[in-house]
Amino acid sequence: RAYYDLFDLPSSHNVIFDLWYELGMAGVCVFVVAVIAAALLVSQLPRPARFTGMIVFLAFVVELSVDHRIWLSWVQGALVFAAGAVALVARSAATNQEEAR
């Protein structure tokens, strides 16, 4: 049977409502804690990486506030790719700081 023949559930086009619908209040609470933890992590990055990390973080939050497709593999892949880019910038900034000493 083809995937496209399956019944498509209605979606809220907002990650908070989608998580609430699928996982209940516990899912929303876990998501909020994860967003706060990610914001704190980004705020602790070295200065050049902090800017890059904040741009990625804000893009992620804006995208999920108007869409619900966190479960699609390409969205997860884009998030992992962006997080990897931020990690590379942070590593480069840390290396540059060590060399400057």
C-alpha positions in Angstrom: 0.0 0.0 0.0 1.3 3.4 -0.9 2.1 5.9 1.8 0.1 8.6 0.0 -3.1 6.5 0.4 -3.0 6.8 4.2 -5.4 9.0 6.0 -3.9 12.4 6.9 -4.7 13.7 10.4 -5.5 17.4 10.7 -2.7 19.4 12.1 -2.6 22.7 14.0 0.4 24.1 12.1 2.0 25.1 15.4 4.4 22.8 17.3 2.9 23.5 20.8 -0.6 22.6 19.8 0.7 19.6 17.8 2.7 18.3 20.8 -0.3 18.9 23.0 -2.5 16.9 20.6 0.0 14.1 20.2 1.8 13.9 23.6 -0.4 15.8 26.0 0.7 18.4 28.5 3.8 16.4 29.4 5.0 16.7 25.9 4.5 20.5 25.9 6.4 20.7 29.3 9.3 18.7 28.0 9.4 20.9 24.8 9.4 24.1 26.9 12.2 22.8 29.1 14.2 21.8 26.0 13.8 25.2 24.5 14.9 26.9 27.7 17.9 24.6 28.0 18.8 25.3 24.4 18.6 29.1 24.9 20.8 28.8 28.0 23.3 26.6 26.1 23.5 29.1 23.3 23.9 32.0 25.7 27.1 30.3 27.1 28.8 29.9 23.7 31.9 32.0 22.9 31.0 35.4 21.4 31.2 34.6 17.6 29.4 31.3 18.0 26.8 32.9 20.2 25.6 35.1 17.3 25.4 32.1 15.0 23.7 30.0 17.6 21.2 32.7 18.4 20.3 33.0 14.7 19.8 29.3 14.3 17.8 29.2 17.6 15.5 32.0 16.6 15.0 30.5 13.1 14.1 27.2 14.7 11.6 28.8 17.1 10.0 31.0 14.4 9.7 28.0 12.1 8.0 25.8 14.7 5.7 28.6 15.8 4.1 28.6 12.4 4.6 25.0 11.3 4.4 21.6 12.9 6.7 19.5 10.8 9.3 18.6 13.5 8.7 14.9 12.9 9.8 15.1 9.2 13.3 13.7 8.7 14.5 16.7 6.6 13.5 19.1 9.3 15.4 17.1 11.9 18.3 16.8 9.5 18.3 20.6 9.0 18.3 21.1 12.7 21.2 18.7 13.2 23.1 20.3 10.4 22.6 23.8 11.8 23.6 22.6 15.3 26.7 21.1 13.8 27.5 24.4 12.1 27.2 26.2 15.4 29.4 23.6 17.1 32.1 24.2 14.4 31.9 27.9 14.8 32.2 27.5 18.6 35.2 25.1 18.2 36.9 27.6 15.8 36.3 30.5 18.2 37.7 28.5 21.1 40.8 27.5 19.1 41.3 31.1 18.1 41.1 32.3 21.7 43.6 29.7 22.8 46.1 30.7 20.0 45.7 34.3 21.0 46.9 33.6 24.5 
